[in-house]
Amino acid sequence: MDHTYTLKICGTERELPLVPIDEHKAFASFVVIGDTELVERAAVKLAEQIPPVDVVLTAEAKGIALAYELSRQLGLKEFIVARKSVKSYMKNPISASVHSITTKGEQHIYLDETDIQKVAGKRVCIVDDVISTGESLRAVEELAEKAGGNVVCRAAILAEGDAARRKDILFLEELPLFEKKENGEYAPIKTEEKA
């Protein structure tokens, strides 16, 4: 039996498959890359809440579509992507390590000197599709700070689980984690209200 969660957001509805984390818990798989309708609607809503920024920065790959549309909504001419590997064109890259709920093991993300120059001394908005453990967000923020940027905003479409209690992020909806009941069905795990 396939378990799903119905996400209602920005006038859209999506059926998200539940993916087991372990034998007792699961998360709803939200893959926004390629979802033009939802990305556009979410970017409009987020842009209304974001303070003045000079740079939109995201990590490869799922935040790219949102970063593109958000930079467009904010009237910026470009956005920056922290890469997951060092490319041949990259000069003098800096890196940060990341452990993500959706990727096994340690990864690294990188900015090269061209992007470092675009971030240095600028007001930065870090963008992701979902903030869960906050590990990806932390790594991108570390890169921004190493590059001399000032992170003034952290934004996502969804905050998952305990991340929904954070006061330092902007997000449109909470995405619950799920626990497996004795009958094999999954139920959302309640989180405390945002303080």
C-alpha positions as CSV (number, residue, x, y, z in Angstrom):
1,M,0.0,0.0,0.0
2,D,1.4,3.4,-1.0
3,H,1.0,6.1,1.7
4,T,0.7,9.7,0.6
5,Y,0.2,13.1,2.2
6,T,-2.0,15.8,0.6
7,L,-0.2,19.1,0.6
8,K,-2.4,22.2,0.0
9,I,-0.3,25.3,-0.6
10,C,-0.6,28.6,-2.6
11,G,-3.9,27.4,-4.2
12,T,-2.4,24.1,-5.4
13,E,-2.7,20.6,-4.1
14,R,0.0,17.9,-4.4
15,E,0.0,14.3,-3.4
16,L,3.4,13.6,-1.7
17,P,4.6,10.0,-1.3
18,L,5.7,9.1,2.2
19,V,9.2,7.7,2.4
20,P,10.3,5.7,5.5
21,I,13.1,7.2,7.6
22,D,13.2,4.1,9.8
23,E,10.6,1.5,10.9
24,H,8.7,4.0,12.9
25,K,8.9,7.3,11.0
26,A,8.5,8.7,7.5
27,F,8.8,12.0,5.6
28,A,6.7,13.3,2.7
29,S,8.8,13.6,-0.4
30,F,8.4,17.1,-1.8
31,V,10.2,17.6,-5.1
32,V,9.4,21.0,-6.4
33,I,12.0,21.2,-9.2
34,G,10.0,21.1,-12.4
35,D,6.8,22.2,-10.8
36,T,6.4,25.5,-12.6
37,E,3.0,26.4,-11.2
38,L,3.9,25.8,-7.5
39,V,7.3,27.5,-7.8
40,E,5.8,30.6,-9.4
41,R,3.1,30.9,-6.8
42,A,5.4,30.2,-3.9
43,A,8.0,32.8,-5.1
44,V,5.3,35.5,-5.3
45,K,4.2,34.8,-1.7
46,L,7.8,34.6,-0.4
47,A,8.9,37.8,-2.2
48,E,6.2,39.7,-0.3
49,Q,7.9,38.8,3.0
50,I,11.6,39.0,2.1
51,P,13.4,42.1,3.3
52,P,15.6,44.1,0.8
53,V,18.4,41.8,-0.5
54,D,21.1,42.0,-3.1
55,V,21.7,38.3,-3.7
56,V,19.6,35.1,-3.7
57,L,21.8,32.0,-2.9
58,T,20.8,28.4,-3.0
59,A,22.4,24.9,-3.0
60,E,22.3,22.6,-6.0
61,A,19.8,21.2,-7.0
62,K,16.2,21.3,-5.6
63,G,16.3,25.0,-4.7
64,I,17.4,26.2,-8.1
65,A,13.9,26.6,-9.7
66,L,12.7,28.6,-6.6
67,A,15.9,30.7,-6.5
68,Y,15.4,31.6,-10.2
69,E,11.8,32.6,-9.8
70,L,12.4,34.4,-6.5
71,S,15.2,36.4,-7.9
72,R,12.9,37.4,-10.8
73,Q,10.1,38.4,-8.4
74,L,12.6,40.5,-6.4
75,G,13.9,42.3,-9.5
76,L,17.4,40.8,-9.3
77,K,19.3,40.1,-12.5
78,E,20.8,36.8,-11.3
79,F,21.0,34.3,-8.5
80,I,23.9,32.1,-7.2
81,V,24.1,28.3,-6.9
82,A,26.5,26.6,-4.5
83,R,27.7,23.6,-6.4
84,K,28.0,20.0,-5.1
85,S,31.3,19.4,-6.8
86,V,34.2,21.5,-8.0
87,K,33.8,22.1,-11.8
88,S,36.7,22.7,-14.2
89,Y,35.8,26.4,-14.6
90,M,35.9,27.1,-10.9
91,K,38.8,29.1,-9.6
92,N,39.8,29.2,-5.9
93,P,36.7,27.6,-4.5
94,I,35.6,27.7,-0.9
95,S,33.6,24.9,0.6
96,A,31.3,23.8,3.5
97,S,30.3,20.3,4.5
98,V,26.6,19.3,4.7
99,H,24.7,16.3,6.1
100,S,21.1,16.2,4.6
101,I,18.1,14.1,5.5
102,T,17.6,13.3,1.8
103,T,21.2,12.4,1.0
104,K,23.3,9.8,2.8
105,G,26.8,10.6,4.0
106,E,28.7,13.8,4.1
107,Q,28.7,16.1,1.1
108,H,30.4,19.4,0.3
109,I,29.1,22.5,-1.4
110,Y,31.3,25.1,-3.2
111,L,31.4,28.7,-4.4
112,D,34.2,29.9,-6.8
113,E,35.9,33.3,-6.8
114,T,33.4,34.7,-9.3
115,D,30.5,34.0,-7.0
116,I,32.4,35.0,-3.9
117,Q,32.9,38.4,-5.4
118,K,29.1,38.6,-6.1
119,V,28.4,37.8,-2.4
120,A,31.1,39.8,-0.7
121,G,29.6,42.8,1.2
122,K,26.1,42.0,0.0
123,R,22.7,41.3,1.8
124,V,22.1,37.6,1.1
125,C,18.8,35.6,1.1
126,I,19.4,31.9,1.3
127,V,16.7,29.9,-0.4
128,D,15.7,26.2,-0.3
129,D,12.7,24.1,-1.2
130,V,12.3,22.6,2.3
131,I,14.1,23.3,5.6
132,S,14.1,20.2,7.7
133,T,17.2,19.6,9.9
134,G,18.6,22.9,8.9
135,E,21.9,21.3,7.9
136,S,21.8,22.4,4.2
137,L,20.8,25.9,5.3
138,R,23.7,26.0,7.8
139,A,26.2,25.0,5.1
140,V,25.0,27.6,2.6
141,E,25.1,30.2,5.3
142,E,28.6,29.2,6.2
143,L,29.6,29.6,2.6
144,A,27.9,33.0,2.4
145,E,29.8,34.2,5.5
146,K,33.1,32.8,4.2
147,A,32.5,34.8,1.1
148,G,31.9,38.0,3.1
149,G,28.2,38.1,2.7
150,N,25.6,39.2,5.3
151,V,22.8,36.7,5.5
152,V,19.6,38.7,6.2
153,C,17.0,36.1,5.3
154,R,16.5,32.4,5.1
155,A,13.4,31.3,3.1
156,A,11.8,28.1,2.0
157,I,8.5,26.9,0.7
158,L,8.1,24.4,3.5
159,A,9.5,23.9,7.0
160,E,9.5,20.2,8.0
161,G,9.1,18.9,11.5
162,D,10.8,20.9,14.3
163,A,12.1,23.4,11.7
164,A,8.5,24.9,11.8
165,R,9.3,26.2,15.3
166,R,12.3,28.2,14.1
167,K,11.9,32.0,14.3
168,D,14.8,32.8,12.0
169,I,13.3,31.4,8.8
170,L,10.5,32.4,6.4
171,F,8.3,29.6,5.1
172,L,4.8,29.2,3.6
173,E,3.6,26.0,5.2
174,E,4.6,23.3,7.7
175,L,5.3,19.9,6.3
176,P,4.8,17.3,9.1
177,L,6.9,14.2,9.7
178,F,4.9,11.0,10.1
179,E,4.9,8.2,12.6
180,K,3.7,4.7,11.8
181,K,0.7,3.4,13.9
182,E,0.0,-0.2,14.9
183,N,-2.4,-0.6,12.0
184,G,0.4,0.3,9.5
185,E,-1.0,3.7,8.7
186,Y,1.0,6.9,9.1
187,A,-0.2,9.9,11.1
188,P,1.4,13.4,11.2
189,I,3.6,14.1,14.2
190,K,2.4,17.3,15.9
191,T,5.0,20.0,16.5
192,E,4.7,22.7,19.1
193,E,3.6,26.2,18.0
194,K,6.2,28.6,16.7
195,A,7.5,30.5,19.7
